[in-house]
Amino acid sequence: MRDNTPVSVIIPAINEEAAIGKVIADIPGWVDEIIVVDNGSTDATVQVARQAGARVLHEPERGYGAACLTGIASLEHRGIVVFLDGDYSDYPEEMEQLVEPILSGAAEMVIGSRAAGKAERGALTPQARFGNWLACRLMRWFWGVNYTDLGPFRAITYEALQALEMKDRNFGWTVEMQIKAAQRGVKAIEILVRYRKRSGGKSKVSGNLRGVIGAGYKILATIFSAAVDWYFRKRKYA
């Protein structure tokens, strides 16, 4: 608990046995619950996560958003929810920087920006940097919000998260959250975070051509679909 506010962490994970224990170990001690959502691992991710003290859930449907939704549905606390990757590319010890603006009332959602922060050389691939830039530029054009990243390391109040009515079950999860926050008036800010090369192999998204194309297509489709829907909604009620 932080300043009398419960904090929960949700970590989607697939085959992260080399990293998940380190991720959990670096999470601040004031966090109330750590939920690892196993998304179909074939290695020892589940065992390592449990040994490290996390509560492990299983989501058989492959997809980042599907794993996040499963984690949300099982939350035992209704305070601040933090999303964190399981590959040790984020710095869990920086969680205080994401949570404090929410506790102070400065924000309801805080995005950790790797692009504007200090990313280790090679941690963000050129295709990831370009994808982030394009998605953020489009969101600025359509909704007037100034993001620099779609970073997965983020914190949000439980109330705001519920108000966003998240639906996406795969690559569109992070951009859907940022778009809906802009549309629904959720007070969001970015903070600079560090970022390092993932522990144990290539990224499941940016580390291969299929992942890059799939993620890029879904992110752009999410943005344009939301923009068209938003346009017609505004015209309907104009």
C-alpha positions as CSV (number, residue, x, y, z in Angstrom):
1,M,0.0,0.0,0.0
2,R,1.2,3.5,-0.9
3,D,-0.2,6.5,1.0
4,N,-3.2,4.3,2.1
5,T,-3.9,3.4,-1.5
6,P,-3.6,-0.2,-2.6
7,V,-1.4,-0.9,-5.6
8,S,-1.7,-4.0,-7.9
9,V,0.7,-5.1,-10.6
10,I,-0.4,-7.1,-13.6
11,I,2.3,-8.8,-15.7
12,P,1.4,-10.7,-18.9
13,A,4.0,-13.3,-19.7
14,I,4.9,-16.0,-22.2
15,N,8.1,-18.0,-21.8
16,E,9.9,-15.6,-19.5
17,E,11.5,-18.0,-17.1
18,A,14.9,-16.2,-17.4
19,A,13.4,-12.8,-16.6
20,I,10.2,-13.1,-14.5
21,G,11.9,-13.8,-11.2
22,K,14.0,-10.7,-11.6
23,V,11.0,-8.6,-12.6
24,I,9.1,-9.6,-9.4
25,A,12.2,-9.2,-7.2
26,D,12.6,-5.6,-8.3
27,I,8.9,-4.6,-7.6
28,P,8.7,-2.3,-4.6
29,G,7.7,-3.9,-1.3
30,W,4.7,-1.5,-0.9
31,V,2.8,-3.2,-3.8
32,D,-0.2,-5.2,-2.5
33,E,-0.6,-7.8,-5.1
34,I,1.5,-9.1,-8.1
35,I,-0.5,-11.0,-10.7
36,V,1.4,-12.8,-13.5
37,V,-0.9,-13.9,-16.3
38,D,0.6,-16.8,-18.1
39,N,-0.4,-16.6,-21.8
40,G,0.6,-20.1,-22.8
41,S,4.2,-20.6,-21.6
42,T,6.0,-23.9,-22.4
43,D,8.9,-23.3,-20.1
44,A,9.1,-22.8,-16.3
45,T,7.7,-19.3,-16.2
46,V,4.8,-20.3,-14.0
47,Q,6.9,-22.1,-11.5
48,V,9.5,-19.3,-11.3
49,A,6.7,-16.7,-10.9
50,R,5.1,-18.6,-8.1
51,Q,8.4,-19.1,-6.3
52,A,9.0,-15.4,-6.5
53,G,5.8,-14.7,-4.7
54,A,3.3,-13.8,-7.5
55,R,-0.2,-15.0,-8.0
56,V,-0.3,-16.8,-11.3
57,L,-3.3,-17.0,-13.6
58,H,-3.7,-18.7,-16.9
59,E,-5.1,-17.2,-20.1
60,P,-5.1,-19.7,-22.9
61,E,-6.1,-17.2,-25.6
62,R,-2.9,-15.7,-27.0
63,G,-2.8,-12.0,-26.8
64,Y,-1.4,-9.2,-24.7
65,G,-4.9,-7.6,-24.2
66,A,-6.5,-10.9,-23.3
67,A,-3.9,-11.5,-20.6
68,C,-4.4,-8.0,-19.2
69,L,-8.2,-8.4,-19.1
70,T,-7.8,-11.7,-17.2
71,G,-5.6,-9.9,-14.7
72,I,-8.0,-7.1,-14.3
73,A,-10.9,-9.5,-13.7
74,S,-9.1,-11.1,-10.8
75,L,-7.9,-8.0,-8.9
76,E,-8.4,-8.1,-5.2
77,H,-7.8,-4.4,-4.7
78,R,-9.4,-1.3,-6.2
79,G,-6.7,1.3,-6.0
80,I,-3.9,1.8,-8.6
81,V,-3.2,-0.8,-11.3
82,V,0.2,-1.0,-12.8
83,F,1.0,-2.9,-16.0
84,L,4.5,-4.2,-16.5
85,D,6.1,-6.5,-19.0
86,G,7.7,-9.8,-17.9
87,D,10.9,-9.7,-19.9
88,Y,12.8,-7.4,-17.6
89,S,13.1,-4.6,-20.2
90,D,11.4,-2.2,-17.8
91,Y,12.8,-1.1,-14.5
92,P,10.2,-2.1,-11.9
93,E,12.0,-0.1,-9.2
94,E,10.9,3.1,-11.1
95,M,7.2,2.2,-10.3
96,E,7.1,5.0,-7.7
97,Q,7.6,7.6,-10.4
98,L,4.4,6.3,-12.1
99,V,2.3,6.0,-9.0
100,E,3.2,9.3,-7.3
101,P,1.5,11.6,-9.8
102,I,-1.7,9.6,-9.3
103,L,-1.5,9.8,-5.5
104,S,-0.9,13.5,-5.7
105,G,-3.9,14.1,-7.9
106,A,-1.8,15.3,-10.9
107,A,-3.0,12.4,-13.1
108,E,-5.3,9.4,-13.3
109,M,-3.1,7.6,-15.8
110,V,0.7,7.7,-16.2
111,I,2.5,6.3,-19.2
112,G,6.2,5.4,-18.9
113,S,7.9,6.8,-22.1
114,R,10.8,4.8,-23.3
115,A,11.1,6.8,-26.5
116,A,11.6,10.1,-24.6
117,G,13.4,8.5,-21.7
118,K,16.7,6.7,-21.5
119,A,16.6,3.5,-23.7
120,E,19.7,1.3,-23.8
121,R,21.2,1.1,-27.3
122,G,19.3,-1.6,-29.3
123,A,16.5,-2.0,-26.7
124,L,14.0,-0.2,-29.0
125,T,14.3,-1.4,-32.6
126,P,14.0,1.1,-35.4
127,Q,10.7,-0.4,-36.4
128,A,9.4,0.0,-32.8
129,R,10.6,3.7,-32.7
130,F,8.9,4.4,-36.0
131,G,5.7,2.7,-35.0
132,N,5.6,4.6,-31.7
133,W,6.2,7.9,-33.6
134,L,3.5,7.2,-36.2
135,A,0.9,6.1,-33.7
136,C,1.6,9.1,-31.4
137,R,1.5,11.5,-34.3
138,L,-1.9,10.1,-35.4
139,M,-3.3,10.4,-31.9
140,R,-2.1,14.0,-31.8
141,W,-3.9,14.8,-35.1
142,F,-7.1,13.1,-34.2
143,W,-7.5,13.9,-30.5
144,G,-4.9,16.6,-29.7
145,V,-3.0,14.6,-27.2
146,N,0.8,14.7,-26.9
147,Y,2.2,11.2,-26.4
148,T,5.7,10.0,-27.3
149,D,5.3,6.3,-26.7
150,L,2.9,3.4,-26.4
151,G,5.0,2.0,-23.5
152,P,3.6,-1.0,-21.7
153,F,4.9,0.2,-18.3
154,R,1.9,2.3,-17.1
155,A,-0.2,3.0,-14.0
156,I,-3.9,3.9,-13.8
157,T,-6.6,4.2,-11.2
158,Y,-9.0,1.3,-11.0
159,E,-11.9,3.7,-11.5
160,A,-10.4,5.2,-14.7
161,L,-9.6,1.8,-16.0
162,Q,-13.1,0.6,-15.6
163,A,-14.4,3.8,-17.2
164,L,-12.3,3.0,-20.3
165,E,-14.2,-0.3,-20.9
166,M,-11.1,-1.9,-22.5
167,K,-11.9,-4.5,-25.2
168,D,-8.8,-5.2,-27.3
169,R,-7.4,-8.6,-26.8
170,N,-4.0,-8.4,-28.5
171,F,-1.6,-5.8,-30.0
172,G,-4.0,-2.8,-29.8
173,W,-4.3,-2.8,-26.0
174,T,-1.9,0.1,-25.2
175,V,-3.1,2.4,-28.0
176,E,-6.8,1.7,-27.2
177,M,-6.2,2.7,-23.6
178,Q,-4.5,6.0,-24.7
179,I,-7.2,6.8,-27.2
180,K,-10.1,6.1,-24.8
181,A,-8.3,8.2,-22.1
182,A,-8.3,11.1,-24.6
183,Q,-11.9,10.6,-25.7
184,R,-13.3,10.2,-22.1
185,G,-11.3,13.0,-20.4
186,V,-9.0,10.8,-18.3
187,K,-6.2,13.0,-17.0
188,A,-3.1,11.4,-18.5
189,I,0.6,12.3,-18.4
190,E,3.9,10.8,-19.5
191,I,7.0,10.4,-17.4
192,L,10.5,9.4,-18.6
193,V,11.6,5.9,-17.8
194,R,14.6,3.8,-18.6
195,Y,14.5,0.8,-20.9
196,R,16.9,-2.1,-21.5
197,K,17.2,-5.0,-23.8
198,R,14.9,-7.8,-22.9
199,S,16.2,-10.7,-20.9
200,G,16.3,-13.9,-22.9
201,G,15.9,-13.8,-26.6
202,K,14.1,-11.5,-29.1
203,S,10.9,-9.6,-28.6
204,K,7.8,-11.5,-29.6
205,V,6.6,-8.4,-31.4
206,S,9.4,-6.3,-32.7
207,G,11.9,-9.2,-32.9
208,N,10.4,-10.8,-36.0
209,L,8.8,-9.7,-39.2
210,R,5.5,-11.4,-38.6
211,G,5.2,-9.7,-35.2
212,V,6.1,-6.3,-36.5
213,I,3.5,-6.5,-39.4
214,G,0.8,-7.9,-37.1
215,A,1.3,-5.3,-34.4
216,G,1.6,-2.4,-36.8
217,Y,-1.5,-3.4,-38.7
218,K,-3.5,-3.8,-35.5
219,I,-2.3,-0.5,-33.9
220,L,-3.1,1.5,-37.1
221,A,-6.5,-0.2,-37.5
222,T,-7.3,0.6,-33.9
223,I,-6.5,4.2,-34.4
224,F,-8.4,4.7,-37.6
225,S,-11.4,2.7,-36.4
226,A,-11.6,4.8,-33.3
227,A,-11.1,8.1,-35.3
228,V,-14.0,7.2,-37.7
229,D,-16.3,6.2,-34.8
230,W,-15.4,9.3,-32.9
231,Y,-16.1,11.5,-36.0
232,F,-19.6,10.1,-36.6
233,R,-20.4,10.2,-32.9
234,K,-19.6,13.9,-32.8
235,R,-21.7,14.6,-35.9
236,K,-24.6,12.6,-34.5
237,Y,-24.7,14.7,-31.4
238,A,-23.7,18.0,-33.0
